Amino acid sequence: MSAPAPAGGPEGVAERTFALIARRAGVEPASVGSDTALASLGIDSLDMAELAFEIEEAFAIEIPDSADATERFLGLQTAGEAADLVRRLLDGGGAPGAGKSRAPRAPTA
């Protein structure tokens, strides 16, 4: 159930990232914006790990598997920071080895 790479530029990336965050938090997508604190949505470190996998699948990107990249992702404070990181990964920046597109993962049961 992977979606194709985002179209529509930065707003499309942000909108899709916010929708993933909203789904993970169990809130309406309209309640998530750039300044929304992830902690205010009840997003904890386990949710962030799950969200990382969901972002990789939705955007067909790979969040680098390094301590620095993991720490950076787990340290995100707002939905806007998450969307910015996704944009950098899509552009091939953001962390060493970041932004490598890959085939979407097969859905799990």
Biopython code that builds the backbone (N, CA, C, O; Angstrom):
import numpy as np
from Bio.PDB.StructureBuilder import StructureBuilder

atoms = [
    (1, "MET", "N", (0.826, -1.187, 0.000)),
    (1, "MET", "CA", (0.000, 0.000, 0.000)),
    (1, "MET", "C", (0.863, 1.240, 0.000)),
    (1, "MET", "O", (0.506, 2.227, 0.643)),
    (2, "SER", "N", (1.962, 1.228, -0.683)),
    (2, "SER", "CA", (2.871, 2.359, -0.758)),
    (2, "SER", "C", (2.352, 3.376, -1.745)),
    (2, "SER", "O", (1.787, 3.040, -2.786)),
    (3, "ALA", "N", (2.558, 4.624, -1.391)),
    (3, "ALA", "CA", (2.178, 5.703, -2.285)),
    (3, "ALA", "C", (3.389, 6.075, -3.124)),
    (3, "ALA", "O", (4.526, 5.865, -2.699)),
    (4, "PRO", "N", (3.160, 6.620, -4.300)),
    (4, "PRO", "CA", (4.289, 7.053, -5.122)),
    (4, "PRO", "C", (5.000, 8.229, -4.480)),
    (4, "PRO", "O", (4.486, 8.839, -3.542)),
    (5, "ALA", "N", (6.172, 8.544, -4.982)),
    (5, "ALA", "CA", (6.922, 9.682, -4.486)),
    (5, "ALA", "C", (6.054, 10.923, -4.574)),
    (5, "ALA", "O", (5.212, 11.027, -5.466)),
    (6, "PRO", "N", (6.246, 11.868, -3.662)),
    (6, "PRO", "CA", (5.355, 13.014, -3.582)),
    (6, "PRO", "C", (5.443, 13.916, -4.789)),
    (6, "PRO", "O", (6.505, 14.104, -5.381)),
    (7, "ALA", "N", (4.309, 14.464, -5.133)),
    (7, "ALA", "CA", (4.245, 15.484, -6.164)),
    (7, "ALA", "C", (3.745, 16.743, -5.494)),
    (7, "ALA", "O", (3.176, 16.690, -4.404)),
    (8, "GLY", "N", (3.951, 17.850, -6.127)),
    (8, "GLY", "CA", (3.405, 19.079, -5.578)),
    (8, "GLY", "C", (4.393, 19.846, -4.732)),
    (8, "GLY", "O", (3.995, 20.807, -4.073)),
    (9, "GLY", "N", (5.639, 19.480, -4.714)),
    (9, "GLY", "CA", (6.665, 20.236, -4.020)),
    (9, "GLY", "C", (6.611, 20.115, -2.517)),
    (9, "GLY", "O", (6.030, 19.173, -1.977)),
    (10, "PRO", "N", (7.226, 21.081, -1.837)),
    (10, "PRO", "CA", (7.371, 21.016, -0.385)),
    (10, "PRO", "C", (6.056, 20.899, 0.375)),
    (10, "PRO", "O", (5.989, 20.219, 1.399)),
    (11, "GLU", "N", (5.001, 21.563, -0.124)),
    (11, "GLU", "CA", (3.717, 21.485, 0.580)),
    (11, "GLU", "C", (3.173, 20.063, 0.554)),
    (11, "GLU", "O", (2.591, 19.597, 1.534)),
    (12, "GLY", "N", (3.365, 19.369, -0.579)),
    (12, "GLY", "CA", (2.907, 17.989, -0.670)),
    (12, "GLY", "C", (3.651, 17.076, 0.293)),
    (12, "GLY", "O", (3.058, 16.178, 0.891)),
    (13, "VAL", "N", (4.943, 17.306, 0.438)),
    (13, "VAL", "CA", (5.742, 16.512, 1.378)),
    (13, "VAL", "C", (5.261, 16.770, 2.800)),
    (13, "VAL", "O", (5.058, 15.835, 3.574)),
    (14, "ALA", "N", (5.080, 18.043, 3.139)),
    (14, "ALA", "CA", (4.630, 18.388, 4.486)),
    (14, "ALA", "C", (3.252, 17.793, 4.760)),
    (14, "ALA", "O", (3.023, 17.205, 5.816)),
    (15, "GLU", "N", (2.339, 17.949, 3.808)),
    (15, "GLU", "CA", (0.980, 17.438, 3.998)),
    (15, "GLU", "C", (0.976, 15.932, 4.239)),
    (15, "GLU", "O", (0.281, 15.439, 5.128)),
    (16, "ARG", "N", (1.754, 15.208, 3.444)),
    (16, "ARG", "CA", (1.807, 13.744, 3.611)),
    (16, "ARG", "C", (2.489, 13.355, 4.913)),
    (16, "ARG", "O", (2.076, 12.402, 5.574)),
    (17, "THR", "N", (3.537, 14.093, 5.285)),
    (17, "THR", "CA", (4.219, 13.811, 6.553)),
    (17, "THR", "C", (3.276, 14.075, 7.718)),
    (17, "THR", "O", (3.202, 13.271, 8.648)),
    (18, "PHE", "N", (2.558, 15.189, 7.679)),
    (18, "PHE", "CA", (1.606, 15.508, 8.744)),
    (18, "PHE", "C", (0.511, 14.455, 8.830)),
    (18, "PHE", "O", (0.076, 14.107, 9.928)),
    (19, "ALA", "N", (0.057, 13.943, 7.687)),
    (19, "ALA", "CA", (-0.979, 12.906, 7.683)),
    (19, "ALA", "C", (-0.462, 11.625, 8.341)),
    (19, "ALA", "O", (-1.194, 10.969, 9.082)),
    (20, "LEU", "N", (0.794, 11.269, 8.075)),
    (20, "LEU", "CA", (1.376, 10.081, 8.718)),
    (20, "LEU", "C", (1.479, 10.278, 10.218)),
    (20, "LEU", "O", (1.183, 9.366, 10.990)),
    (21, "ILE", "N", (1.895, 11.457, 10.633)),
    (21, "ILE", "CA", (2.003, 11.760, 12.062)),
    (21, "ILE", "C", (0.622, 11.702, 12.704)),
    (21, "ILE", "O", (0.460, 11.130, 13.782)),
    (22, "ALA", "N", (-0.366, 12.290, 12.049)),
    (22, "ALA", "CA", (-1.729, 12.298, 12.585)),
    (22, "ALA", "C", (-2.254, 10.877, 12.750)),
    (22, "ALA", "O", (-2.854, 10.545, 13.773)),
    (23, "ARG", "N", (-2.027, 10.042, 11.742)),
    (23, "ARG", "CA", (-2.493, 8.652, 11.829)),
    (23, "ARG", "C", (-1.813, 7.929, 12.990)),
    (23, "ARG", "O", (-2.462, 7.197, 13.737)),
    (24, "ARG", "N", (-0.512, 8.137, 13.137)),
    (24, "ARG", "CA", (0.236, 7.494, 14.225)),
    (24, "ARG", "C", (-0.293, 7.956, 15.584)),
    (24, "ARG", "O", (-0.373, 7.166, 16.525)),
    (25, "ALA", "N", (-0.660, 9.263, 15.685)),
    (25, "ALA", "CA", (-1.137, 9.829, 16.945)),
    (25, "ALA", "C", (-2.621, 9.593, 17.179)),
    (25, "ALA", "O", (-3.116, 9.787, 18.290)),
    (26, "GLY", "N", (-3.344, 9.168, 16.122)),
    (26, "GLY", "CA", (-4.783, 8.942, 16.261)),
    (26, "GLY", "C", (-5.583, 10.232, 16.329)),
    (26, "GLY", "O", (-6.595, 10.320, 17.024)),
    (27, "VAL", "N", (-5.102, 11.246, 15.583)),
    (27, "VAL", "CA", (-5.818, 12.523, 15.552)),
    (27, "VAL", "C", (-6.164, 12.865, 14.106)),
    (27, "VAL", "O", (-5.683, 12.220, 13.174)),
    (28, "GLU", "N", (-6.992, 13.874, 13.930)),
    (28, "GLU", "CA", (-7.365, 14.329, 12.601)),
    (28, "GLU", "C", (-6.165, 15.019, 11.946)),
    (28, "GLU", "O", (-5.456, 15.779, 12.607)),
    (29, "PRO", "N", (-5.933, 14.765, 10.667)),
    (29, "PRO", "CA", (-4.808, 15.406, 9.976)),
    (29, "PRO", "C", (-4.826, 16.936, 10.074)),
    (29, "PRO", "O", (-3.768, 17.561, 10.130)),
    (30, "ALA", "N", (-5.999, 17.532, 10.094)),
    (30, "ALA", "CA", (-6.104, 18.993, 10.165)),
    (30, "ALA", "C", (-5.549, 19.544, 11.474)),
    (30, "ALA", "O", (-5.262, 20.738, 11.568)),
    (31, "SER", "N", (-5.394, 18.695, 12.481)),
    (31, "SER", "CA", (-4.884, 19.161, 13.777)),
    (31, "SER", "C", (-3.359, 19.146, 13.854)),
    (31, "SER", "O", (-2.786, 19.507, 14.882)),
    (32, "VAL", "N", (-2.699, 18.727, 12.769)),
    (32, "VAL", "CA", (-1.234, 18.676, 12.746)),
    (32, "VAL", "C", (-0.716, 19.707, 11.757)),
    (32, "VAL", "O", (-1.085, 19.701, 10.583)),
    (33, "GLY", "N", (0.147, 20.593, 12.248)),
    (33, "GLY", "CA", (0.767, 21.614, 11.410)),
    (33, "GLY", "C", (2.254, 21.689, 11.707)),
    (33, "GLY", "O", (2.772, 20.929, 12.525)),
    (34, "SER", "N", (2.927, 22.591, 11.051)),
    (34, "SER", "CA", (4.378, 22.725, 11.191)),
    (34, "SER", "C", (4.830, 22.913, 12.632)),
    (34, "SER", "O", (5.858, 22.374, 13.040)),
    (35, "ASP", "N", (4.071, 23.669, 13.392)),
    (35, "ASP", "CA", (4.477, 23.973, 14.766)),
    (35, "ASP", "C", (3.950, 22.987, 15.801)),
    (35, "ASP", "O", (4.182, 23.164, 16.997)),
    (36, "THR", "N", (3.249, 21.959, 15.359)),
    (36, "THR", "CA", (2.688, 20.985, 16.300)),
    (36, "THR", "C", (3.807, 20.180, 16.944)),
    (36, "THR", "O", (4.597, 19.532, 16.258)),
    (37, "ALA", "N", (3.862, 20.229, 18.262)),
    (37, "ALA", "CA", (4.854, 19.458, 19.007)),
    (37, "ALA", "C", (4.447, 17.987, 18.991)),
    (37, "ALA", "O", (3.308, 17.640, 19.305)),
    (38, "LEU", "N", (5.392, 17.136, 18.621)),
    (38, "LEU", "CA", (5.098, 15.699, 18.568)),
    (38, "LEU", "C", (4.717, 15.176, 19.953)),
    (38, "LEU", "O", (3.839, 14.321, 20.070)),
    (39, "ALA", "N", (5.365, 15.678, 20.995)),
    (39, "ALA", "CA", (5.049, 15.243, 22.360)),
    (39, "ALA", "C", (3.616, 15.602, 22.740)),
    (39, "ALA", "O", (2.972, 14.869, 23.490)),
    (40, "SER", "N", (3.107, 16.733, 22.225)),
    (40, "SER", "CA", (1.732, 17.142, 22.544)),
    (40, "SER", "C", (0.715, 16.185, 21.938)),
    (40, "SER", "O", (-0.435, 16.134, 22.375)),
    (41, "LEU", "N", (1.143, 15.421, 20.925)),
    (41, "LEU", "CA", (0.275, 14.424, 20.299)),
    (41, "LEU", "C", (0.412, 13.059, 20.965)),
    (41, "LEU", "O", (-0.270, 12.106, 20.587)),
    (42, "GLY", "N", (1.293, 12.970, 21.954)),
    (42, "GLY", "CA", (1.522, 11.699, 22.633)),
    (42, "GLY", "C", (2.504, 10.806, 21.893)),
    (42, "GLY", "O", (2.593, 9.612, 22.180)),
    (43, "ILE", "N", (3.250, 11.378, 20.932)),
    (43, "ILE", "CA", (4.228, 10.602, 20.171)),
    (43, "ILE", "C", (5.453, 10.379, 21.053)),
    (43, "ILE", "O", (6.101, 11.333, 21.483)),
    (44, "ASP", "N", (5.764, 9.109, 21.318)),
    (44, "ASP", "CA", (6.940, 8.771, 22.125)),
    (44, "ASP", "C", (7.998, 8.127, 21.237)),
    (44, "ASP", "O", (7.834, 8.071, 20.018)),
    (45, "SER", "N", (9.090, 7.639, 21.841)),
    (45, "SER", "CA", (10.195, 7.093, 21.049)),
    (45, "SER", "C", (9.778, 5.851, 20.264)),
    (45, "SER", "O", (10.262, 5.642, 19.152)),
    (46, "LEU", "N", (8.907, 5.034, 20.810)),
    (46, "LEU", "CA", (8.424, 3.860, 20.071)),
    (46, "LEU", "C", (7.603, 4.298, 18.861)),
    (46, "LEU", "O", (7.743, 3.745, 17.771)),
    (47, "ASP", "N", (6.745, 5.298, 19.065)),
    (47, "ASP", "CA", (5.975, 5.838, 17.944)),
    (47, "ASP", "C", (6.904, 6.418, 16.881)),
    (47, "ASP", "O", (6.647, 6.267, 15.687)),
    (48, "MET", "N", (7.978, 7.076, 17.303)),
    (48, "MET", "CA", (8.928, 7.653, 16.350)),
    (48, "MET", "C", (9.598, 6.558, 15.531)),
    (48, "MET", "O", (9.807, 6.725, 14.329)),
    (49, "ALA", "N", (9.934, 5.445, 16.162)),
    (49, "ALA", "CA", (10.541, 4.337, 15.419)),
    (49, "ALA", "C", (9.555, 3.792, 14.393)),
    (49, "ALA", "O", (9.939, 3.524, 13.255)),
    (50, "GLU", "N", (8.305, 3.625, 14.772)),
    (50, "GLU", "CA", (7.271, 3.164, 13.849)),
    (50, "GLU", "C", (7.055, 4.188, 12.735)),
    (50, "GLU", "O", (6.889, 3.828, 11.570)),
    (51, "LEU", "N", (7.058, 5.457, 13.106)),
    (51, "LEU", "CA", (6.867, 6.520, 12.131)),
    (51, "LEU", "C", (8.001, 6.528, 11.109)),
    (51, "LEU", "O", (7.768, 6.795, 9.930)),
    (52, "ALA", "N", (9.208, 6.242, 11.545)),
    (52, "ALA", "CA", (10.344, 6.180, 10.621)),
    (52, "ALA", "C", (10.079, 5.148, 9.527)),
    (52, "ALA", "O", (10.313, 5.418, 8.349)),
    (53, "PHE", "N", (9.599, 3.983, 9.907)),
    (53, "PHE", "CA", (9.289, 2.938, 8.919)),
    (53, "PHE", "C", (8.159, 3.384, 7.988)),
    (53, "PHE", "O", (8.210, 3.147, 6.782)),
    (54, "GLU", "N", (7.147, 4.029, 8.555)),
    (54, "GLU", "CA", (6.021, 4.494, 7.740)),
    (54, "GLU", "C", (6.463, 5.558, 6.740)),
    (54, "GLU", "O", (6.007, 5.567, 5.597)),
    (55, "ILE", "N", (7.350, 6.455, 7.170)),
    (55, "ILE", "CA", (7.866, 7.493, 6.275)),
    (55, "ILE", "C", (8.692, 6.863, 5.160)),
    (55, "ILE", "O", (8.554, 7.232, 3.994)),
    (56, "GLU", "N", (9.549, 5.914, 5.519)),
    (56, "GLU", "CA", (10.352, 5.233, 4.498)),
    (56, "GLU", "C", (9.468, 4.593, 3.446)),
    (56, "GLU", "O", (9.738, 4.697, 2.249)),
    (57, "GLU", "N", (8.418, 3.935, 3.890)),
    (57, "GLU", "CA", (7.512, 3.263, 2.960)),
    (57, "GLU", "C", (6.720, 4.260, 2.125)),
    (57, "GLU", "O", (6.609, 4.103, 0.909)),
    (58, "ALA", "N", (6.174, 5.275, 2.764)),
    (58, "ALA", "CA", (5.319, 6.228, 2.058)),
    (58, "ALA", "C", (6.077, 7.038, 1.014)),
    (58, "ALA", "O", (5.530, 7.362, -0.039)),
    (59, "PHE", "N", (7.339, 7.368, 1.302)),
    (59, "PHE", "CA", (8.108, 8.218, 0.399)),
    (59, "PHE", "C", (9.154, 7.438, -0.395)),
    (59, "PHE", "O", (9.900, 8.024, -1.179)),
    (60, "ALA", "N", (9.213, 6.123, -0.196)),
    (60, "ALA", "CA", (10.191, 5.280, -0.889)),
    (60, "ALA", "C", (11.609, 5.812, -0.700)),
    (60, "ALA", "O", (12.387, 5.906, -1.649)),
    (61, "ILE", "N", (11.927, 6.159, 0.551)),
    (61, "ILE", "CA", (13.263, 6.625, 0.907)),
    (61, "ILE", "C", (13.794, 5.750, 2.027)),
    (61, "ILE", "O", (13.075, 4.921, 2.585)),
    (62, "GLU", "N", (15.053, 5.948, 2.342)),
    (62, "GLU", "CA", (15.659, 5.204, 3.437)),
    (62, "GLU", "C", (16.270, 6.177, 4.422)),
    (62, "GLU", "O", (17.121, 6.992, 4.064)),
    (63, "ILE", "N", (15.830, 6.087, 5.667)),
    (63, "ILE", "CA", (16.452, 6.855, 6.733)),
    (63, "ILE", "C", (17.718, 6.091, 7.095)),
    (63, "ILE", "O", (17.645, 4.919, 7.463)),
    (64, "PRO", "N", (18.871, 6.733, 6.998)),
    (64, "PRO", "CA", (20.129, 6.012, 7.222)),
    (64, "PRO", "C", (20.143, 5.282, 8.557)),
    (64, "PRO", "O", (19.622, 5.765, 9.563)),
    (65, "ASP", "N", (20.746, 4.118, 8.535)),
    (65, "ASP", "CA", (20.831, 3.288, 9.736)),
    (65, "ASP", "C", (22.163, 3.564, 10.427)),
    (65, "ASP", "O", (23.063, 2.724, 10.454)),
    (66, "SER", "N", (22.257, 4.769, 10.981)),
    (66, "SER", "CA", (23.458, 5.146, 11.720)),
    (66, "SER", "C", (23.019, 5.775, 13.034)),
    (66, "SER", "O", (21.892, 6.256, 13.157)),
    (67, "ALA", "N", (23.903, 5.768, 13.999)),
    (67, "ALA", "CA", (23.562, 6.333, 15.304)),
    (67, "ALA", "C", (23.194, 7.806, 15.175)),
    (67, "ALA", "O", (22.250, 8.267, 15.817)),
    (68, "ASP", "N", (23.940, 8.556, 14.342)),
    (68, "ASP", "CA", (23.677, 9.979, 14.164)),
    (68, "ASP", "C", (22.290, 10.212, 13.562)),
    (68, "ASP", "O", (21.531, 11.049, 14.051)),
    (69, "ALA", "N", (21.966, 9.477, 12.512)),
    (69, "ALA", "CA", (20.670, 9.648, 11.849)),
    (69, "ALA", "C", (19.526, 9.230, 12.766)),
    (69, "ALA", "O", (18.491, 9.893, 12.818)),
    (70, "THR", "N", (19.713, 8.147, 13.475)),
    (70, "THR", "CA", (18.674, 7.680, 14.403)),
    (70, "THR", "C", (18.453, 8.699, 15.508)),
    (70, "THR", "O", (17.314, 9.020, 15.849)),
    (71, "GLU", "N", (19.547, 9.207, 16.065)),
    (71, "GLU", "CA", (19.432, 10.214, 17.122)),
    (71, "GLU", "C", (18.744, 11.468, 16.601)),
    (71, "GLU", "O", (17.912, 12.058, 17.290)),
    (72, "ARG", "N", (19.095, 11.874, 15.378)),
    (72, "ARG", "CA", (18.483, 13.054, 14.774)),
    (72, "ARG", "C", (16.980, 12.838, 14.589)),
    (72, "ARG", "O", (16.184, 13.722, 14.906)),
    (73, "PHE", "N", (16.592, 11.677, 14.082)),
    (73, "PHE", "CA", (15.172, 11.407, 13.853)),
    (73, "PHE", "C", (14.410, 11.345, 15.179)),
    (73, "PHE", "O", (13.340, 11.940, 15.313)),
    (74, "LEU", "N", (14.964, 10.625, 16.155)),
    (74, "LEU", "CA", (14.286, 10.496, 17.448)),
    (74, "LEU", "C", (14.229, 11.824, 18.195)),
    (74, "LEU", "O", (13.396, 12.006, 19.083)),
    (75, "GLY", "N", (15.121, 12.756, 17.834)),
    (75, "GLY", "CA", (15.151, 14.052, 18.492)),
    (75, "GLY", "C", (14.255, 15.105, 17.867)),
    (75, "GLY", "O", (14.225, 16.241, 18.340)),
    (76, "LEU", "N", (13.522, 14.758, 16.813)),
    (76, "LEU", "CA", (12.619, 15.717, 16.193)),
    (76, "LEU", "C", (11.588, 16.173, 17.216)),
    (76, "LEU", "O", (11.044, 15.363, 17.966)),
    (77, "GLN", "N", (11.326, 17.463, 17.242)),
    (77, "GLN", "CA", (10.393, 18.024, 18.219)),
    (77, "GLN", "C", (9.029, 18.372, 17.633)),
    (77, "GLN", "O", (8.014, 18.285, 18.325)),
    (78, "THR", "N", (9.001, 18.764, 16.361)),
    (78, "THR", "CA", (7.740, 19.209, 15.759)),
    (78, "THR", "C", (7.465, 18.470, 14.450)),
    (78, "THR", "O", (8.355, 17.866, 13.852)),
    (79, "ALA", "N", (6.216, 18.539, 14.032)),
    (79, "ALA", "CA", (5.833, 17.942, 12.749)),
    (79, "ALA", "C", (6.563, 18.639, 11.601)),
    (79, "ALA", "O", (6.913, 17.998, 10.610)),
    (80, "GLY", "N", (6.794, 19.941, 11.730)),
    (80, "GLY", "CA", (7.517, 20.678, 10.701)),
    (80, "GLY", "C", (8.954, 20.196, 10.570)),
    (80, "GLY", "O", (9.470, 20.101, 9.457)),
    (81, "GLU", "N", (9.611, 19.889, 11.688)),
    (81, "GLU", "CA", (10.970, 19.352, 11.638)),
    (81, "GLU", "C", (10.978, 18.005, 10.928)),
    (81, "GLU", "O", (11.902, 17.701, 10.174)),
    (82, "ALA", "N", (9.950, 17.200, 11.170)),
    (82, "ALA", "CA", (9.859, 15.893, 10.502)),
    (82, "ALA", "C", (9.709, 16.082, 8.999)),
    (82, "ALA", "O", (10.367, 15.395, 8.218)),
    (83, "ALA", "N", (8.844, 17.013, 8.586)),
    (83, "ALA", "CA", (8.647, 17.275, 7.160)),
    (83, "ALA", "C", (9.927, 17.810, 6.529)),
    (83, "ALA", "O", (10.260, 17.440, 5.403)),
    (84, "ASP", "N", (10.647, 18.674, 7.237)),
    (84, "ASP", "CA", (11.919, 19.200, 6.713)),
    (84, "ASP", "C", (12.928, 18.074, 6.509)),
    (84, "ASP", "O", (13.641, 18.055, 5.505)),
    (85, "LEU", "N", (12.992, 17.138, 7.450)),
    (85, "LEU", "CA", (13.917, 16.017, 7.318)),
    (85, "LEU", "C", (13.545, 15.152, 6.110)),
    (85, "LEU", "O", (14.419, 14.716, 5.361)),
    (86, "VAL", "N", (12.256, 14.909, 5.927)),
    (86, "VAL", "CA", (11.813, 14.125, 4.766)),
    (86, "VAL", "C", (12.219, 14.847, 3.482)),
    (86, "VAL", "O", (12.711, 14.210, 2.550)),
    (87, "ARG", "N", (12.021, 16.159, 3.419)),
    (87, "ARG", "CA", (12.416, 16.928, 2.229)),
    (87, "ARG", "C", (13.913, 16.781, 1.958)),
    (87, "ARG", "O", (14.320, 16.575, 0.814)),
    (88, "ARG", "N", (14.733, 16.886, 3.006)),
    (88, "ARG", "CA", (16.185, 16.753, 2.827)),
    (88, "ARG", "C", (16.553, 15.361, 2.343)),
    (88, "ARG", "O", (17.424, 15.207, 1.487)),
    (89, "LEU", "N", (15.895, 14.349, 2.887)),
    (89, "LEU", "CA", (16.173, 12.978, 2.454)),
    (89, "LEU", "C", (15.767, 12.775, 0.997)),
    (89, "LEU", "O", (16.471, 12.106, 0.240)),
    (90, "LEU", "N", (14.649, 13.344, 0.609)),
    (90, "LEU", "CA", (14.210, 13.239, -0.782)),
    (90, "LEU", "C", (15.173, 13.948, -1.724)),
    (90, "LEU", "O", (15.359, 13.539, -2.870)),
    (91, "ASP", "N", (15.784, 15.023, -1.219)),
    (91, "ASP", "CA", (16.745, 15.783, -2.027)),
    (91, "ASP", "C", (18.144, 15.190, -1.977)),
    (91, "ASP", "O", (19.056, 15.688, -2.637)),
    (92, "GLY", "N", (18.318, 14.118, -1.188)),
    (92, "GLY", "CA", (19.621, 13.465, -1.099)),
    (92, "GLY", "C", (20.530, 14.048, -0.055)),
    (92, "GLY", "O", (21.734, 13.790, -0.082)),
    (93, "GLY", "N", (20.003, 14.825, 0.864)),
    (93, "GLY", "CA", (20.816, 15.403, 1.937)),
    (93, "GLY", "C", (20.263, 15.015, 3.284)),
    (93, "GLY", "O", (19.439, 14.106, 3.388)),
    (94, "GLY", "N", (20.709, 15.695, 4.308)),
    (94, "GLY", "CA", (20.152, 15.477, 5.644)),
    (94, "GLY", "C", (20.996, 14.619, 6.534)),
    (94, "GLY", "O", (20.982, 14.822, 7.749)),
    (95, "ALA", "N", (21.733, 13.670, 6.004)),
    (95, "ALA", "CA", (22.601, 12.812, 6.808)),
    (95, "ALA", "C", (23.503, 12.055, 5.854)),
    (95, "ALA", "O", (23.121, 11.828, 4.706)),
    (96, "PRO", "N", (24.687, 11.658, 6.291)),
    (96, "PRO", "CA", (25.550, 10.867, 5.408)),
    (96, "PRO", "C", (24.818, 9.636, 4.905)),
    (96, "PRO", "O", (24.242, 8.886, 5.694)),
    (97, "GLY", "N", (24.837, 9.425, 3.609)),
    (97, "GLY", "CA", (24.169, 8.266, 3.013)),
    (97, "GLY", "C", (22.674, 8.415, 2.901)),
    (97, "GLY", "O", (21.975, 7.451, 2.586)),
    (98, "ALA", "N", (22.165, 9.618, 3.155)),
    (98, "ALA", "CA", (20.721, 9.826, 3.180)),
    (98, "ALA", "C", (20.166, 10.034, 1.784)),
    (98, "ALA", "O", (20.888, 10.346, 0.837)),
    (99, "GLY", "N", (18.851, 9.850, 1.692)),
    (99, "GLY", "CA", (18.126, 10.191, 0.490)),
    (99, "GLY", "C", (18.192, 9.177, -0.610)),
    (99, "GLY", "O", (17.797, 9.471, -1.738)),
    (100, "LYS", "N", (18.667, 8.021, -0.332)),
    (100, "LYS", "CA", (18.723, 6.987, -1.358)),
    (100, "LYS", "C", (17.331, 6.406, -1.532)),
    (100, "LYS", "O", (16.771, 5.803, -0.617)),
    (101, "SER", "N", (16.793, 6.596, -2.706)),
    (101, "SER", "CA", (15.479, 6.008, -2.974)),
    (101, "SER", "C", (15.628, 4.506, -3.068)),
    (101, "SER", "O", (16.672, 3.996, -3.474)),
    (102, "ARG", "N", (14.599, 3.819, -2.697)),
    (102, "ARG", "CA", (14.618, 2.375, -2.759)),
    (102, "ARG", "C", (13.233, 1.885, -3.097)),
    (102, "ARG", "O", (12.257, 2.634, -3.046)),
    (103, "ALA", "N", (13.165, 0.631, -3.439)),
    (103, "ALA", "CA", (11.863, 0.032, -3.722)),
    (103, "ALA", "C", (11.063, 0.001, -2.423)),
    (103, "ALA", "O", (11.622, -0.290, -1.365)),
    (104, "PRO", "N", (9.781, 0.292, -2.485)),
    (104, "PRO", "CA", (8.953, 0.234, -1.278)),
    (104, "PRO", "C", (8.943, -1.169, -0.685)),
    (104, "PRO", "O", (9.042, -2.170, -1.394)),
    (105, "ARG", "N", (8.822, -1.206, 0.634)),
    (105, "ARG", "CA", (8.734, -2.492, 1.313)),
    (105, "ARG", "C", (7.397, -3.145, 1.043)),
    (105, "ARG", "O", (6.387, -2.471, 0.838)),
    (106, "ALA", "N", (7.403, -4.453, 1.043)),
    (106, "ALA", "CA", (6.142, -5.183, 0.913)),
    (106, "ALA", "C", (5.352, -5.008, 2.204)),
    (106, "ALA", "O", (5.936, -5.040, 3.288)),
    (107, "PRO", "N", (4.056, -4.826, 2.112)),
    (107, "PRO", "CA", (3.240, -4.674, 3.332)),
    (107, "PRO", "C", (3.340, -5.934, 4.184)),
    (107, "PRO", "O", (3.447, -7.053, 3.682)),
    (108, "THR", "N", (3.300, -5.705, 5.493)),
    (108, "THR", "CA", (3.308, -6.828, 6.427)),
    (108, "THR", "C", (1.916, -7.037, 6.968)),
    (108, "THR", "O", (1.084, -6.129, 6.949)),
    (109, "ALA", "N", (1.675, -8.206, 7.439)),
    (109, "ALA", "CA", (0.343, -8.558, 7.917)),
    (109, "ALA", "C", (0.004, -7.909, 9.176)),
    (109, "ALA", "O", (-1.091, -8.113, 9.701)),
]
sb = StructureBuilder()
sb.init_structure("model")
sb.init_model(0)
sb.init_chain("A")
sb.init_seg("    ")
for serial, (resi, resn, name, xyz) in enumerate(atoms, 1):
    if name == "N":
        sb.init_residue(resn, " ", resi, " ")
    sb.init_atom(name, np.array(xyz, "f"), 0.0, 1.0, " ", f" {name:<3s}", serial, name[0])
structure = sb.get_structure()
